Amino acid sequence: SDVYKRQEIRGCLAMGNRKLECPVCGRIFYEGQGVKINIGGQELAFHSKSCTIKFFRSLILYLDQKSLESAVKMAIKEFRDRVDEMRERRKKNLESL
């Protein structure tokens, strides 16, 4: 017997048994697929990264401008720090060869 329950959907067998609906496009998909994000006290599930991006583009428009500016600065700093760390590690690895 399979660990996962199999269901027949429109003539195809699908793994999983929990159906989810994308809040952006309304497409039905199964748990384990798509993109899941916990934000604002809610768990959101999108069927694709494209729908996830569409949602966040819309969400940004509703945020307070000052808070958004601060959050953008912090996120940019975080990613720049990561890039700098990776460059430094690569440089050290090349020097040790």
C-alpha positions in Angstrom: 0.0 0.0 0.0 1.1 3.5 -0.7 2.2 5.9 2.1 0.1 8.6 0.4 -3.5 8.4 -0.5 -4.1 8.4 -4.3 -7.1 10.0 -5.8 -8.3 9.9 -9.3 -8.9 13.4 -10.7 -10.1 13.9 -14.2 -8.8 10.6 -15.2 -5.3 11.1 -13.6 -3.9 9.8 -10.4 -2.7 12.4 -8.0 -0.7 12.2 -4.8 -2.1 13.9 -1.7 -5.6 14.4 -0.6 -5.9 18.1 0.4 -7.1 20.5 -2.3 -6.0 24.1 -2.2 -7.2 27.1 -4.2 -4.8 29.8 -5.4 -6.1 33.1 -4.1 -4.8 35.0 -7.2 -6.1 32.9 -10.1 -8.5 30.4 -8.4 -6.7 27.3 -9.7 -7.2 24.2 -7.7 -4.0 22.3 -6.8 -2.8 19.8 -4.3 -0.9 20.1 -1.1 2.8 19.7 -1.7 2.7 21.7 -4.9 3.0 25.5 -5.4 4.3 28.1 -3.0 3.3 28.3 0.7 4.0 31.4 2.8 3.0 32.4 6.4 2.4 36.1 6.5 0.2 38.3 8.5 -1.0 35.5 10.7 -2.2 33.5 7.7 -0.9 30.6 5.7 -1.2 31.4 2.0 -0.7 28.9 -0.8 -0.2 29.9 -4.4 -0.2 27.5 -7.3 2.9 29.1 -8.9 5.6 31.6 -8.3 4.0 33.9 -10.9 0.8 34.1 -8.8 3.0 34.7 -5.7 4.7 37.6 -7.3 1.4 39.1 -8.5 0.1 38.9 -4.9 3.1 40.6 -3.4 3.0 43.3 -6.0 -0.6 44.1 -5.0 0.2 43.8 -1.3 3.0 46.4 -1.5 0.5 49.0 -2.7 -1.5 48.6 0.5 1.5 49.1 2.9 2.4 52.3 4.7 5.0 54.1 2.6 7.4 54.9 5.5 7.3 51.3 6.8 7.9 50.0 3.2 10.9 52.3 2.7 12.5 51.0 5.9 11.7 47.4 5.0 13.2 47.8 1.5 16.4 49.3 3.0 16.7 46.4 5.5 16.1 43.7 2.8 18.7 45.3 0.4 21.2 45.4 3.2 20.6 41.8 4.1 21.1 40.6 0.5 24.1 42.8 -0.1 25.7 41.4 3.1 25.1 37.8 1.8 26.6 38.7 -1.6 29.7 40.2 0.1 30.1 37.1 2.3 29.9 34.8 -0.7 32.5 36.9 -2.6 34.8 36.9 0.4 34.5 33.1 0.8 35.2 32.6 -3.0 38.3 34.9 -2.7 39.6 33.0 0.3 39.0 29.6 -1.5 40.9 30.9 -4.6 43.8 32.2 -2.4 44.1 28.9 -0.6 44.6 27.0 -3.9 
